[in-house]
Amino acid sequence: MKKNIIISSLFLSTIIFAQNKGLVANSQSPYSKLQSVGLQDVKWTNGFWKEQFDVETKNTLPYMWDLYHSETSHAYKNFEIAAGLSKGTFKGPSFHDGDFYKIFEGMAATYAVTKDKKLDAEMDKAITLFAKVQRKDGYIHTPVLIDERWGTLGPEEVKKQLGFEKYNMGHLMTAACIHYRATGKTNFLNIAKGVADFLYDFYKKASPELARNAICPSHYMGIVEMYRTVKDPKYLELANNLIDIKGTTSDGTDDNQDRVPFRQQTSAMGHAVRANYLYAGVADLYAETGEKKLLDNLESIWDDVTYRKMYITGGCGSLYDGVSPDGTSYDPTVVQKIHQAYGRPFQLPNATAHTETCANIGNVLWNWRMLQITGDAKYADIVELALYNSVLSGMNLEGDKFLYNNPLNVSNDLPFHQRWGNVREGYIALSNCCAPNVTRTVAEVGNYAYNLSKEGLYVNLYGSNNLNTKTLSGEALEIEQQTNYPWDGKITLKIIKAPKDLQAFFLRIPGWSQNAEVSVNNSKVSDQIVSGTYLKLNQKLKKGDVIELNLPMPVELMEANPLVEEVKNQVAVKRGPLVYCLESDQLPANTSVNDVILNLNSDFKTDFTELKNRKIVTIEAASKIAADNSWNKTLYKPISTKDGKSLTVKLVPYFAWGNKGVGEMTVWMSH
């Protein structure tokens, strides 16, 4: 029987490789409504994402690859030591292996598009080293293997489980699946099979204490992706088991989302990266099993995050440090410390917002998977919001400096030092996990742009690109998209190649948009167009047809629910999918961004400005500075009746803040 399973798995993997080349191999997932196009199927041609992809390929990826091969990082050196190729000790954070795998994944996704032979050779070299490191039982985690090799490993098995061991393995499995789809090679996938087999055996035999969920569960996504790729049923069994054992020990924490079983969780809690990775992994599992309880909980948690705990930028995780939102008594089993975490509903501080870049990427990963299983445009809205704002803010415009956290206010007068700074760095010592994550994410944005379904083509993200794919029935489909989005809301989609009986087009009408218009071959579509949904174009389409979508992009003033105390009576500025902010370089000396009062009746003129060789749209607004803006040794004072000084300021997209030097910044402004 076992032999038959192996033969069946190898046979199926050959078939799946022909059909599944996207970020998630969900073409045979029974409860996934949408399916990925291939990693190589979308090529950015000009505009915003082409510029960003060029930064990725020319700057970010080579910078990160070199950095993680250097002594500064020591990540690659750890593999060499673990393989016995050199002597030494492990250096760096315990999640270093996983960060290297993330960069590798970005390289594989880039190779899928560029077919750069140098990238292929570099990956093969790294894979050869991974194979030398891997233990015979499939285990691979350099902090432990280095100690084992040199006889310095103690008996602390539990400590090993909390050392990002499974997190590293999860990113290995995900990277191996992407590499397999990008190259067709099985050398890395074979290593990942060893890891998946090790995890299956480990969780079969582990005591409840050892089986309690590991730190940051990237292995949930990884193990489901392995199941999809090689179709070994024991991997799906393991994925189910990971949910079953979650929250079954007496020492679980809200911080790690395992104080109570997942099927009892209906709100977001604890460490935001771990939470969002967990929710993404559970969504993957639902796509395979269809267990209604999993989806019910995910939808409840999504409502909690989106309507009560998410920043206007799509950022997640408001607290550096706090206590469990469920802490309602002094019982120490209820009141627990949490960090880098979701707080209570509407608890959204700005200057001390943690909003780790990895958590914001986790928000993308989770919402992308929710989109796959439901086809609901509200999830694509969050993918877009986070990508353009709280993900891209995690690195500079040149692609070689990075942020760990993404605050919405930076003030010089704050009388305390935060553990992570507000200035992007080339290497964030001991906390550089976000830089590799941004590296792979930007390389993979093209795969978020489209989906296929039994009904037709879904257009999720807008940007100038060529789509060259096959429909689910295997027929050629080629689309040319032209737009200057997100700076302009005019999008043109031309059908270059299509089946005779082309299925429907589904155009995402963003939730932020109003009064959208759609035409086909210059004939206006009369169907009702509803924001926050996909518009289904039912008319027969053929080669040469042109679809045009116009999304008006007025400047909008946003306010928050009054329960968000931090920004009561303040406004933020948005245009299209972009959140804007004010930087202190626009202000007179000795003036803070917190002193600025925005004129709500401004004309809000838009214009292109060049910044670091990138053209971005800025917004000019009228404002004034309070006449009495001194707060030295003052906590409260009467409101001044004097007129303030008028001032015209230029607002920049939030993702571009901090690219003109060190200074203050704010998203929310008084009015």
N, C-alpha and C positions, 0 to 999 in steps of 0.2 A: 504493500500500500504506500509506504514511504517513497519507494522508488517511483511509483506512478505520479505522486505529487511533485517530485523533483522534475520528472520529464514534462509533466503538464506545466509546471512553472516556467521552465525554459522555453517551451513552445509558446506559451502565452506571452512571455516577455518579448519574443520576437514580433508577435502581432502588435502588441501594445506599443513597441517602439515605433512602428509604422504609423500609429494613430495618435500617440501621445508625446508631444514634444514641448509642452508648455510648462509653466511654473508648477502647476498642479496637473497630474496625469489623471484627469477625472472623466475621460471619455466613456469609461465603463462603470462609473460610480452611479448606482441605481437611483440615488436620491439627490443627484446634482442636476439642476435644470439647465445650467449653462456649462459649456466646455471650453477649455483653453484652445487658443490657436498656438501654433508652434513658436518657439523662442526666436527662430530665424524669420518668421513670417512678417514681422513689422520692422520697417527701416525708416527712421526719422530722416526727412529730406531737407527741411529748413525750419527756421523759427525756434521757439523756446526750447523744446525738448531735443532738437538737433544740437543746439548750442550746449545744452547740459550734457548730452551724450558725448560731444566732442571734449568737453572738460573732463568727463569721466575717462575717456580712452587716452587722452594726451597727458593728463595731469594726475587725477585721483588714483586710478588703478596702478599705474607704474610707481607713483609715490608710495602707496600703501604696500605694494609687493616688495619694494626695496626696503621700506621701513621694517617690515616683519621678517626680513632676512638679516637685519642689522643687529648689532649689539645693543642698540638703544631699546629695541623691543625684546630681543632674545627668543622670540617665539620659534623661529625655524631652528635655532640652535638647540632648543629643548628637544625637538624631534631627533636631531643628530645625536644628542647625548643619550636619549632613550634608545636609539638604535645601536648604541655602542660604537659609533663612528668617532666620537671624541669623549673626553672626560669632562666632568663638571657637575654642577648642581642646577636644579630647576630655578629659573628666575622669571619674575612677572606674576601677574594675577593668575588664579587657578582656572580662569576661563580663557586663557591665552590660546589654547588649541582651537577652541570654537571660533575665536576671532580670526585665526588664520584660515579656517575652513570657510568663513564668510567671504573673505577676500578671494579665496579660490572660487567660490560660487559666482562672485562677480566676474571673475576672469572667464569662467565657463560660459556664462550668459553673454558676455561680450564676444567671445569666440563664435558663438552661435550666429551672431550677426556679421562679424567682420571676417571670419575664417582666417585670422592672422596666425600663420604657422608658428611664429615665435611664442604666442600664447599657448598653443598646443604643446610645444616642446617643454615649456616651463612647467605646465601642469603634469606632464608625464614624469618629469624629474621629481616633482614633489610626491607624486603617487608612489614612485619607487621607494622613496624614503618612508612614507606611511606604511608600506608593506613590510619594511624591515622593522619598524617599531611595533607593529601589531603582534600581540601574543597569540599563541596557537589556539586559545579558546575564543579568539575574536576581540578580546579586550584591548582598548587603546585609550590611554589617558596619561600624558607624559609626566605629570607630577608624581603619580604612583609608580609608573614603569621605571623612571629614573631611580627612585628609591629602591625598587625591587632589584634593579641591575647592580646597584652599588651597595646593597645590603643595609640600607638605612630606613627601611619601611617599618614602622611600628605596627602594633596590633589594632589601631584605631579604625576599624572597618566603618563605623557609623560616620566618623569624620569624613571619610572618603566620599560617602554618599552626599554630603553637604558641600563638597568642594567643586561644584559645577561639572562633575563627572558626566552626568546624563545630558546636561546642556551641551557639552562639547560633542558628545556622541550624536546628539540630535542634529547639530549643524553639520557634522560629517555626513550623515545619511542624506540630508537635504542637498548638500553640495554634490554628493556622488550621483544622485538622481539627475540633477541639472547637467552635470558633466556627461552622463550617459546620453541624455537627450541631445546635447549640443554636439557631441563627437561620434556617438555610436560605439564608443569603446566601453568595455566592461571592466577594465583594470581597477578603477576606483569603486565601481559598483560591487565587485567581488569583496573588497575590503569592507564596504558597508554591509554586505550580507553577513560577514563575520561578526560585525558589531550587533546587528539585529538579532542574530542567533544567540550571541552572548546575553543580550538583554532578555530575550525570551527565557533562556535557561535560568538567569539570575532571578527574575521575578517569579518563576515557578517554585524556587527553593527558598527564597529569602524569608526571614522572619518578619513579622509585622513592623518591627522597628526599622529594619533595613529596607523594607519595602515602602516606607513612607516616602511620599513624593520628593524627588530630588529638587535641588534649587533650579529654578527657571526651566520649565518643562518644554524646551524646544524638541525633545524626543517624541512628544505626542505627534507633532506634524511630521517629524522624520520617519517614524515607524509606519504611519499611515501611507506616506509617500512610497516607502519601500514595498508595502503591500500592493499598492497600485502598480508599481513598476515591475515586480517579479511575480505577483499574484500568489505568494506563499500564504496560505490561510492562517498559519500560526502567527503571522505579524498582525493580522486583524484581531486575532484572539488576544494578543498582547495589548493592543490598543484598548480593547474593551476592558481588559484586566486593570490597566492603568487608571481608568475611571472608577472601576469597582473598588479598588483599594484606597482611593483618595479620601482622606478624612476619616479613616477607620482606626487611627491610633489615638492614644490619650494625650499625646504631646503635640498635636497639630496646631498650626497658628493661622490666624487671619492673614498675616503677612505673606504666607506661602499658600493661601487658599486651600488649606487642608485641615482646618479646625472642624469643619463638618463635611460630610460627603458632598460631592459636586451636585448630585441630584436634589440636594436641599438648598442649593445656592441660587438666589434670585436677584442678588445685587452685587455690584463690583466691590471688591475689598482688597486691601493689602497692596503689596508691591506691584506697581502698574505694569512693568515689563512682564513679570511672571504671570500676572492676570491675563494680559492680552495674548500672550503666547498660549496660555492654557485655553482661552476661549477659541483661538484659531484652531488649535488641535482638536478640540471637541467638535467644532464645525466640520473638520475633515472626517472625524469618526461618524458624525451624523450622515454625511454624504454616502457612506458605505452601508450603514445599518438602518437608517431611518427611524431610530428610536425617538419617539415624539417628545419624551421628557427632556432629552438633550436640547432639542430645538426650542421647546417652551422656555427652558431656563436661559438659553442664549438670548432669546428675544427679550426676556424680562431684564437680563443684565444689560443688554444693549440700550433699552429704554432708560435704565438707571444712569448709564454713562452719558448717553447723548443728550438727555434732557435735564440732567442734574449734576454731572461731574466732569464734563469735557469743556476745555477752553475753546474760545471762539476760533482759535487757530487749528483745532483738531488735536491739540496737545492733551496728554493724559498724565495723571499723577501729580496732584497739587502739593503734596507734603514731602519735605525733606525728612521730617520726623513727626510722629504723632502717636495717637492711641487708636485702637480698633474702633471703627464706627459703631460696633455692637457693644462697646464698653459702657454699660449702664449701671454698674455697681463697682464696689471696691473688691469684689471677688477676683483674685489674680488669675483665675481660669477664664474670666470674661474680659477683663481689661488687659490688653496686650499692646506692647510697643509695635508700631509699624513704621517702615521707612521707605522713602522714594515711592510713596503710596497714594492710592485713591483715599480721599478724606471722606467727610460726611457730605451728604447732599448739599450742593450750592457752596461748598467750602473751596473757593477758588482764589487764593491770594495771587498777586501778580509779581511783585518783586521777589518773593520767596517761592515762586512756582518751581517745582522740580522739573516736571514735563521732560523727562529724559528722552533724548532722541530715539533710543531703542523702544521706549514705550509708544512713541508716536508711530514708529514703523510697525510695531505690534498692532496698533490700531488699524493700519492699512492691511496687514496680513489677515486680521480677523474679519474686517468688513469685506475684503475681497472674497473670502470664503463664504460669508453670508450671502453675498451677491450670487455666487455660483449655485448655491443650493435653493435660492428663492427667486432670482431674477428681479428682485425689487430694487428700483433705482435709488432708494434712500441710502443703501449701502455704498453704491458708487459715488454718491455725493460726499460721503465721509472719506472715501479713498482719495478723491480729488482734493478735498479740503486739507487733509493732513499732508498729502504729497507736496502741494504748492506752498504750504505755510510751515507747519511745525516739523516736517522732515527736511526740506531744503534749508531751513534756517540752521540745521545742524552742521552745515559747512559753509565756508566762504565761497565767493563767486569764482575764485580761481581753483577751488577744489583741493586745497592742500592744508587747510586748517579747520578745526572741528570744535563743536560744542557738545558737552555732555548733557547739560540742562538748557532749557529754552525759556527763560523768563519773559514775561510780558511787560516788565518795567525794570529799568536799570537806573538806579539813583545813587549819585555820589555821596549823599548825606546819610545813607543808612549806616547806623553806628555799630555794625557788626560785619564780620567776615564770613562769607558762606564757603562751605567746603569745596565747592566747584565754582570756578570763576565765570565771569560773563564775557571773557575775551577768548576768541577761538585760538586753539593751539595745534601745532603740528603733531604732538603726541601728548596725550593726557595720561600721565603716569598712573598706573594701577587702575585706571578707569577708562581705558581707550576702546571699550566695546562698541561705542556708537559709530566711530569712524569706519570700521569695517562693515558695519551694518548699512550705513549710508552708501558705501562703495557698491555693495551688491544691489541695493534697492534702485539706485539710479540706473545701473546697467540693465535692470529688469522692467523698467516702467513701460516699455513698449508692449510687454505681454499683458498689461492691464487694459490696453486701449480697446480691444475687441474681444467678443466671445461668440461662439457658435451655439446654436440650439437646433432642435428638430424643426423649429418654426422658421429659423433664418439667422441673420447676422445682427448681433448687438454691438452698437457703437457706444463705448463707455467713456472714453477720454478723447479730448480733441487736441490735435496738433498735426502739423504737416508731416505726412508719412505715406508710404506705400504699403498696402497689405497685399500679400501674395500667399494665399492659403488654399485649402481644399474644404469644401462643404462636408458635412457628415456622411454624405453619400459618395464622397471621393471625387467630386467634380471641381475643376479649377474656378477660383474666385479671386479677382484682383481689383482692388479699389485704390484710387488715388485721392488722398485728402489734402486740401490746401486751406490754410488758415493762419492768422497771426495771433491766435488764441494763446495766452489769456489776455493779451493786450486789446484784442478786438474780438467781437462776437460773431463775425461772419465766417461760416464754415462751409466749404464746398466739397462734396464727395462725388467723384466721377467713377463710373463703372467701366473698367478697362477690359475685364474678361469675366464672363459669368455663364452659368448653365442656361439652357434654353428656358427652363421653367425656374427662374430665379425666385427663391423664397423671400419672405418679408424682410424688410429692414426695420430695425428698432433703434431709434435715435434717442439718446438720453436728453431729456429736457431738465437741466439742472434745477434743483430745488431753490437756488438763489434767484433764478431768472423770472422775469415777468414779460408778458406780451411777446413771446417767441413766435417767429414765423417760419414756415417751411414751404419750399416750393420744389416741384419736380419738373425739370425742363422748362423753367420760367413760369410754370403754372402753379399758382398758390394752392396749397393743400387746405381744404375746407374743414377737415376734421378738427374737433376740439383739441387744443394743445394744452396739456395740464403740467404745470411745473412739478418736478419731483417724480416724474414717471418716464417710461419709455413710450415714445410715440411710434405706433406701428404703422408703417407705410404699406398699405394693402395692394396698391395698384401694381400691375405687372411691370417689372423693371427689366431692362436689357442692356447689353453692351452699348456704351456711348451715352447712356442716360446720366443726367447731372442732378444731384440732390443738393439743395442749398438750405442751410439752417442759419437764421439770424437771431442772435441773442443780444438784445439791448443791454448795454453795460453802464448804466448810470452810477454815479457815486452814491452809496447808501450810508446813512448814519444808523448805527446799530446800538441798541440798548440791551441790557441784561435783565433777566428776571430780578425783581427787587429783593429777592431772598439772597442774591449774591451781594453781600454787604460791601465787599471791597470796591465795587464799581457803581454803587448807587449814585444816580444823578451824573453819570459820566457816559460818554459815547465813544464808540470805536468806528473807524471808517473802513468800508469794504467797497471793492469794485470787482464785479464778476466773482471768481473764486478766491480772489486775493484779499487778505487782510493787510491794512496799511498801518504805519507807525510814524511817530515823530522822533527825530534824533536831535541832540543838543547842538549839532553843528549849524542848525538853522537859527540859533538863538544868540542874543547878545551875551557878552561875558558875564559871568556870575549870575546867570539865569538858569533855572532848572526846568526840565520838561514838565515837572509837576506844577509849575507856576502858570502854564499856558492855559488859556480859556478859549476853546474853539468857538468860532462864530457859526452857528447852525445855518445861518442864511448866506453863507459863502457861495460864490459861484462854482467853487470846486473845479477849477480848470485842470485838464489833463494834458500832459506833454511828455515826449520821450526825452530821457536823460541818459547819457552814457556813463556807466560806472564799471570800472575794471574790464573795459572792452566788451561790456554787455549793454544793450539798449533796454532800458526799463521804463515803464510809464510811471511818472510821479504825479501827485495830485497837489495843486496849489490851493491853499485855503487861507482865509482871513482869520485872525485870532487877536487876542490881546493878552498882555501880561499884567497881572494884578498890580495895583499901585503900591501896595504894601505886601511884599513877598518875603519878608524876613521872618524866619522861624527860630532864630537863635534863642535857646533856652525858653522856648514857648511851646506849650502843648495845645492851648486854646486861646483864641482872641476874637474880638468882634469882627464881623464882616466889614470890610472897608467900603465906604460910600463914594470914594474917589474913583474917577475914571482911570482905567488902566491904559497902558501904552499899546497902540495898534501895531500889529506885526503880520506880515505875510510869510507863511511857512510852506515848505515843500515836504509832503509826506512820501515815504518810500515803501515799497512792499516789505512786509515783515521779514520775508526770507532773506532780504538783502541788507538788513540792518547790520551795523558793526563792520562794514566794509570800507569805511572812510576813516578808520582810526578809533581809538578808545573814546567813549563818551556815554552820555545818558540816552535812554530810549524809553518810549512808552507807547502802548497800544491804546489804552483808555485815557480820555482827556475830559477835563471839566468843560462845562458849557454854561 
